[in-house]
Amino acid sequence: MTDQPTIRILLVDDEETLLEFLSKRLLKQGYTVKATFSGEEAVKVAQDAHFDVAIVDLKMPGIDGVETQKRLRQIQPFLQCIVLTGHGSIETALESGQQEAFQYMLKPVDYDNLIISIQKAYEKKMKLQNQEFKEKVAAITTSGMGAHGIRKAISELHKIYGIE
Amino acid sequence: MESNNSLQTELKRAKQELAGYKIELHQTRGYLQSILQSSEDIIFATEVGGMLISFSKGGEKVLGYTWEELVGRDIKDLAENPLLFQEFMSSSLQGGVTTHLDLPFRHKEGKSIYCNVTLINLTNREGQRVGTVGVCRDITLWKKLQEDLVQIDRLAEIGRLAAGVAHEINNPLAIIGEASGWAGMVINDAKDLNAEDRSELEKAAKVISEQTKRCRSITHQLLDFARRSEPEKTEFDVHALLKESVGFLKPELKHTSIEIDFDFMPGPLLMRSDPRLLEQVFVNFITNAIHAIKKTEKDKGRIEIKTLRTDSKAEISFKDNGVGIPPENQQKIFDLFYTTKPPGKGTGLGLPICQNIIKKIGGEISFHSEVGVGTSFTINVPLS
């Protein structure tokens, strides 16, 4: 992954031991990882740092996975969420947030499958984001601003879209 | 003259009395006859030694014999366990009436007939025993029903218990999986390991990962089994679904000489049911058929998938020319955790899950198997 930008992953699960090993593995493979142990913490973290993919456990004390991913996307609209569900709760999860999450995966999740989903989620995020970014850039460049104004507007766009 | 007269009156009285007794006897006999003819119970009488001297019509029906076949035979020889029956007979000699709640007789065709048996000692005026009368009520059906109920109850209980355990085990299982994956990575990167230790550790980490996956597949299957959600209803073509299911198993079929033969009724076979559940059943049956064929030394394996349609039902059958199921195993194949596969290969969940699914969508499974010839499973499911 040397040429690619690293994918920024936000992990949300109250099972701390699980996150410890999961984040170590993901870090080792070159992902940028932030582990959080509750929906509330994840929402707070997302206000300061940009992420590409969030992996959210459905069942957590406090706000649950479906609600967490909804709030995360209010802050970062392009963020793709993978929700991990226990068996049997997948139907309820689907009902309450079908359009919102990128994917629902059954726990315990298979690591290799998770990596594949992360890559796909990232691709989707970049596609959506680039599309809108291009539209916005096109809007700015055709707006009749001066060179200075354009540069300033675009750097603001960078900030909004989390592109550093 | 006078004594003659009194004798005459005496005789007349005796005659009248006798006529009265005759009527009474006739009535009693008629009464007994009607009981023996119309009762559905086995009612028999034996002489002292146990030899049959009377047998009710109901008894003939229950055990499949005619009176001509029974006359002169010993009652204990009709019991499934003559020794046990003899013992029961002897123990009943002390009391007047004895009851055994659950004693099996043997039907003429060999099946067991469970009876509630009451024996009554027949004695003459001097108090000597002259024989035995028995009244036996066939409780086979009731017993079967009872067993089925217990079985259903037990299955439901096992399901609930297993689901609970599986659910709780999933989280630690996830951690073991991640930790072993991490260990694998660390071993891979470690610099100061000699080759032998490295390969040992690599192998150990890999085995932990693999076995964790195995556990996960078991817990998922168990949770599927216990899941109570209602099946969905969508319209689909059974033929297309069958072809898809075979498609899933392409990797299994590779490097085998197994031929899949579709013998479909013409046109699509449309149905309103749960395609995902049915697909699970199809894949299971085809997988079992493949395994059964692989167990034989045959060069040419063949799986025939046939469909038929009646007014309201679809019949789908899977016939293989595999090893077949020995008769003694046939009644166990739907038991939870029953498997003939080596440890690690079969969970004993496949067929119980199939049966559960088919019941859920209102259908039935039947099968026929012969060792050395093959097995065919047939499912009948309502079209909507």
Interface residues (C-beta under 8 A of the other chain):
Chain A: E15 T17 L18 F21 L22 K24 R25 K28 G86 H87 G88 E91 L106 K107 P108 V109 D110 Y111
Chain B: A166 H167 N170 N171 L173 A174 I175 G177 E178 A179 G181 W182 M185 D189 T212 K213 R216 T219 H220 L223 D224 R227 S229
